[in-house]
Amino acid sequence: MGESGDQPNSNSDQVVEREGTYDHELYGEVEVTGIWKGVEEVDTTRNSNEKDVYIVRYSADEDGEQVDELTDTLDEFIESIE
């Protein structure tokens, strides 16, 4: 296992996957198009207490038109889909 700073938060086991679809409280069904930690793209991540910030990029349809390049921190995204 990794260092303690890289361990998932014991309070949540929510996994977010690239190309996964989720029910977002503001946008309805969204698709994750990217997950970034620093400048590196990753395929999955968990709600965690690392010191590094994960960014989730996702797309949605709003009023029948696709909205591109929406982004949240991982914590913000998870709060929006729980």
C-alpha positions, -999 to 999 in steps of 0.1 A, spaced: 0 0 0 10 36 -5 19 62 21 -7 72 47 -14 105 27 -25 83 -3 -50 62 15 -88 65 9 -108 83 35 -123 58 59 -156 77 59 -163 71 22 -156 44 -3 -171 63 -33 -152 55 -65 -153 79 -95 -142 64 -128 -133 81 -161 -161 75 -186 -184 66 -158 -219 81 -156 -233 96 -124 -265 114 -113 -254 150 -106 -277 171 -84 -275 201 -107 -270 186 -142 -287 152 -140 -268 124 -157 -232 134 -164 -203 115 -178 -168 118 -164 -144 127 -192 -112 131 -172 -97 128 -137 -66 148 -130 -41 149 -101 -16 176 -107 -8 173 -144 -13 135 -146 -46 120 -159 -58 90 -139 -85 64 -146 -102 61 -112 -100 77 -78 -117 76 -44 -128 103 -20 -97 107 -1 -78 130 23 -46 133 3 -28 166 3 -30 167 -35 -62 179 -52 -80 157 -77 -99 175 -105 -129 158 -121 -139 170 -156 -174 160 -168 -200 167 -195 -238 170 -192 -268 179 -212 -286 211 -201 -319 221 -217 -312 196 -245 -277 210 -253 -245 195 -243 -224 214 -217 -187 207 -221 -158 210 -198 -175 213 -164 -150 208 -136 -151 202 -98 -127 191 -72 -132 154 -64 -148 163 -31 -172 187 -47 -181 162 -74 -188 134 -49 -210 157 -28 -230 165 -59 -236 129 -68 -243 115 -33 
